[in-house]
Amino acid sequence: MREITAAQITDAVAALCIRANKILPQNLEKCISACAEQEESAVGRAVFDDLKANLQAARKEDLPICQDTGMAVVFAELGQDVHITGDTLRNAVDRGVAKGYTEGYLRCSIVGDPLERVNTNDNTPAVLHTELTEGEHLKITVCPKGFGSENMSALKMFTPAATKQDIVRYVTEVIARAGSNPCPPMVIGVGIGGNFEECALLAKKALCRDAAVRNPKPLYAQLEQDMLTEINKLGIGPQGFGGTCTALYVNIEEGATHIAGLPVAVNVGCHVTRHAETIL
C-alpha cells in the first residue's frame, strides 16, 4: 500500500490549474496552426493570426490564454493500492483548486448555489470524477471549462432506430445553433451510449482527449471525420466571421447502452479547450 498525502494532491492540482489555463496542449496548438494554413477565407486567416498571437502573448507574459478561466473539472484515476492520508480526496482537490485560482490570479467564476448566485471567490467546488484503477499511482487531469462553449452543449435520447446519418445530422445541428457563441474554431466531444448521465460524461472525456488521437475503432474514427466535414460546411468560421474551419476536430467516446436506447451527447469546447495532467 502506497501513501499519498492530501497536501501532495493539493499542490499538484494547484499547479495543474495554473498550467492548464496558461499553456495550451501542444497538439491542439499544432492543430490550430494547421487549420490556419488551410483556411480559405481571408478574414478567417486574419482571425487565426490573432488567435495564434494571443497564445504567444499568454506564454510570453505568463497570463491566462482566456479571461474565462473556467469551472475546474478534475479527473482522478486512483490506484486501488493507494492510501490518501491527511484528508479526503475531495477536500484535497478543492483546496488545490482554491490555491491555484487565488494564488495564480485566475478569474473565480463559481457560485455556490445556481439560484442564489453568490460567488465562492476561490472557484470551488470543482467537478470531480473519480475512477478506481489498478496500481499504486494517482493520475490527475485538470480541465478548466469555460461556459461560453459549455452552454452550447446538448444531449438527445435517440431510439435504436436512429442511423449514423441521424447522429451526424444532430451533432451538426447542435453546432449550427451554437454559431459564434463558443468562440470557434471549436473542439467537439461526442458521447454515444451509456445512459443519460454516462453519455454526458463520455462527451466530456472525448472533449479532453488529445487532438492527435482518433478513436481506435474504425467505425467511430470515420464518424469523427464525417461530423467534422459536415460541421465545417456550416461556414461559421473562426470567431464566427465566416470560413472553412468551424471545428478543429471531433472526438467520440462510446459506451455500452440499453437495448431500447441510443443516447448522444455533444460537449462543445472553444479553440482553447484546455487540460493538463500529472501522475503522483
C-alpha positions in Angstrom: 0.0 0.0 0.0 1.4 3.4 -1.1 0.6 6.5 0.8 0.0 9.9 -0.9 -0.7 12.8 1.3 -3.6 15.2 0.7 -1.1 18.0 0.7 0.7 16.5 -2.3 -2.7 16.3 -4.2 -3.5 19.9 -3.3 -0.1 21.2 -4.6 -0.5 19.1 -7.8 -4.0 20.3 -8.5 -3.0 23.9 -7.9 -0.1 23.7 -10.3 -2.3 22.0 -13.0 -5.0 24.7 -12.7 -2.4 27.4 -13.4 -0.6 25.4 -16.2 -3.8 24.4 -18.0 -5.0 28.0 -18.1 -1.8 29.4 -19.4 -0.4 26.8 -21.8 -2.4 25.1 -24.5 -1.8 21.4 -25.1 0.9 21.1 -27.8 -1.1 19.0 -30.2 -4.0 21.4 -30.0 -1.8 24.3 -30.8 -0.4 22.4 -33.8 -3.9 21.7 -34.9 -4.7 25.4 -34.8 -1.7 26.2 -36.9 -2.5 23.5 -39.4 -6.1 24.7 -39.8 -4.9 28.3 -40.1 -2.9 27.3 -43.2 -5.9 25.5 -44.7 -8.5 28.3 -44.0 -9.8 29.6 -47.3 -11.3 32.8 -46.1 -9.0 35.9 -45.9 -10.9 37.2 -42.9 -10.7 33.7 -41.3 -7.0 33.7 -41.8 -6.6 37.1 -40.2 -8.6 35.8 -37.2 -6.4 32.8 -36.9 -3.4 35.1 -36.9 -5.0 36.9 -33.9 -5.6 33.6 -32.1 -2.0 32.5 -32.6 -0.7 35.8 -31.4 -2.9 35.5 -28.3 -1.3 32.1 -27.5 2.2 33.6 -27.9 1.3 36.6 -25.7 -0.1 34.4 -23.0 3.1 32.3 -23.0 5.4 35.3 -23.1 3.5 37.4 -20.5 2.7 34.4 -18.2 -1.1 35.2 -18.5 -4.2 33.0 -18.9 -5.0 32.2 -22.6 -8.6 33.3 -22.0 -10.2 35.6 -19.4 -12.8 32.8 -18.7 -10.6 30.5 -16.7 -13.5 28.1 -16.4 -15.0 25.7 -14.0 -12.4 23.3 -12.8 -13.2 19.8 -14.0 -10.9 17.2 -12.3 -10.5 13.6 -13.4 -8.8 11.5 -10.7 -7.7 7.9 -11.6 -6.9 6.4 -8.2 -4.9 3.2 -8.0 -6.5 0.7 -5.6 -3.2 0.3 -3.8 -3.1 4.0 -2.9 -4.0 5.3 0.6 -4.6 9.0 0.8 -3.6 10.4 4.2 -4.3 13.7 5.9 -7.7 14.4 4.4 -10.2 13.2 1.8 -9.6 13.3 -1.9 -12.5 15.8 -2.4 -11.1 18.2 0.2 -7.6 17.9 -1.2 -8.8 18.7 -4.7 -10.9 21.6 -3.7 -8.1 23.1 -1.7 -5.9 22.7 -4.8 -8.3 24.5 -7.0 -8.7 27.3 -4.5 -4.9 27.7 -4.2 -4.4 27.6 -7.9 -7.0 30.1 -8.7 -6.3 32.6 -6.0 -2.5 32.4 -6.0 -2.4 32.2 -9.8 -4.7 35.2 -10.1 -7.2 33.3 -12.2 -10.7 34.5 -12.5 -13.0 32.9 -10.0 -16.4 32.2 -11.7 -18.2 29.7 -9.4 -21.3 30.5 -7.5 -22.2 28.2 -4.6 -25.9 27.9 -5.5 -27.4 28.1 -9.0 -30.3 30.4 -8.0 -28.8 32.4 -5.1 -25.7 33.2 -7.3 -23.2 34.1 -4.6 -19.6 33.7 -5.8 -17.5 31.4 -3.7 -14.4 33.6 -4.5 -12.0 30.7 -5.0 -13.5 28.8 -7.9 -14.6 25.9 -5.7 -16.1 23.4 -5.6 -14.5 21.5 -8.5 -16.4 19.0 -10.6 -14.6 15.8 -9.5 -14.8 12.5 -11.4 -13.1 9.6 -9.6 -12.2 6.2 -11.1 -10.7 3.3 -9.2 -7.9 1.7 -11.2 -5.1 -0.8 -10.7 -1.8 0.1 -9.2 -0.3 2.5 -6.7 -0.5 5.8 -8.6 -2.9 8.7 -8.8 -3.4 10.3 -12.2 -4.9 13.8 -12.0 -6.2 15.7 -15.0 -7.5 19.2 -14.7 -9.7 20.6 -17.4 -10.8 24.2 -16.9 -14.1 24.6 -18.8 -15.4 28.0 -19.9 -19.2 28.4 -20.2 -19.4 30.3 -23.4 -18.9 26.9 -25.0 -20.3 24.7 -22.2 -23.7 26.5 -22.6 -23.9 25.3 -26.2 -23.7 21.6 -25.3 -26.7 19.3 -25.7 -27.9 15.7 -25.2 -30.6 13.7 -27.0 -32.1 10.4 -26.2 -32.4 8.7 -29.6 -34.0 5.3 -30.1 -32.1 2.5 -31.6 -33.8 3.2 -34.9 -31.6 6.2 -35.4 -29.0 5.8 -38.1 -25.4 7.0 -38.2 -26.6 9.8 -40.6 -29.2 10.9 -38.0 -26.4 11.2 -35.4 -24.1 13.2 -37.7 -27.1 15.4 -38.6 -27.9 16.0 -34.9 -24.3 16.9 -33.9 -24.1 19.3 -36.9 -27.4 20.9 -35.9 -26.1 21.5 -32.3 -23.1 23.3 -33.7 -25.2 25.3 -36.2 -27.4 26.5 -33.3 -24.2 27.4 -31.3 -23.0 29.7 -34.1 -20.2 32.0 -32.9 -21.1 31.7 -29.2 -18.4 29.0 -28.3 -15.6 31.1 -29.8 -14.8 28.9 -32.8 -12.9 27.2 -34.2 -14.4 24.6 -31.8 -13.4 21.3 -30.4 -16.3 18.9 -30.2 -16.6 16.0 -27.8 -19.3 13.5 -28.6 -20.6 10.7 -26.3 -22.6 7.8 -27.8 -24.1 5.2 -25.5 -24.4 4.7 -21.8 -27.4 6.2 -20.1 -28.4 9.8 -19.5 -25.6 10.9 -17.2 -22.9 8.4 -18.5 -23.4 9.8 -22.1 -22.6 13.3 -20.9 -19.5 12.1 -19.1 -18.4 10.2 -22.3 -18.7 13.5 -24.2 -16.6 15.3 -21.6 -13.9 12.7 -21.7 -14.0 12.9 -25.5 -13.5 16.6 -25.3 -10.4 16.2 -23.2 -8.8 13.6 -25.5 -5.6 14.6 -27.2 -6.1 16.4 -30.5 -3.9 13.9 -32.4 -5.6 10.8 -31.1 -8.5 9.3 -33.2 -11.0 6.8 -31.9 -9.3 3.3 -32.2 -12.5 1.8 -33.7 -12.7 2.5 -37.5 -16.5 2.9 -37.3 -16.1 5.8 -34.8 -13.0 7.2 -36.4 -14.9 7.6 -39.6 -17.9 9.2 -37.8 -15.5 11.7 -36.3 -14.3 12.6 -39.8 -17.9 12.7 -41.1 -19.0 15.0 -38.3 -16.0 17.3 -38.8 -16.7 17.5 -42.6 -20.4 18.4 -42.1 -19.7 20.9 -39.3 -17.1 22.7 -41.4 -19.6 23.0 -44.3 -21.6 25.3 -42.0 -19.3 28.3 -42.8 -19.4 29.7 -39.3 -15.6 30.1 -39.4 -13.1 31.4 -36.8 -14.9 33.5 -34.2 -18.0 33.4 -36.3 -16.6 35.7 -39.1 -17.1 33.0 -41.8 -14.7 30.5 -43.2 -14.0 26.9 -43.9 -12.8 26.0 -40.4 -15.6 26.0 -37.8 -14.3 23.0 -35.8 -10.7 21.9 -35.3 -11.6 18.2 -34.7 -14.3 15.9 -33.3 -13.6 13.2 -30.7 -16.1 10.4 -30.0 -16.2 8.2 -26.9 -18.7 5.3 -26.9 -20.1 3.0 -24.2 -22.5 0.2 -23.7 -26.1 1.1 -23.6 -29.6 -0.4 -23.1 -31.4 -2.3 -25.9 -34.0 0.4 -26.0 -31.7 3.4 -26.1 -29.1 5.3 -28.1 -28.1 8.5 -26.1 -25.9 11.1 -27.9 -24.3 14.0 -26.0 -22.4 16.9 -27.6 -19.9 18.8 -25.3 -18.7 21.9 -27.1 -15.3 23.4 -26.5 -13.8 26.6 -27.7 -10.5 26.8 -29.5 -8.7 26.9 -26.2 -10.0 23.5 -24.9 -7.6 23.2 -22.0 -6.3 20.4 -19.9 -3.1 19.4 -18.0 -2.3 16.2 -16.2 0.2 14.6 -13.8 0.8 11.3 -12.1 1.7 11.1 -8.4 
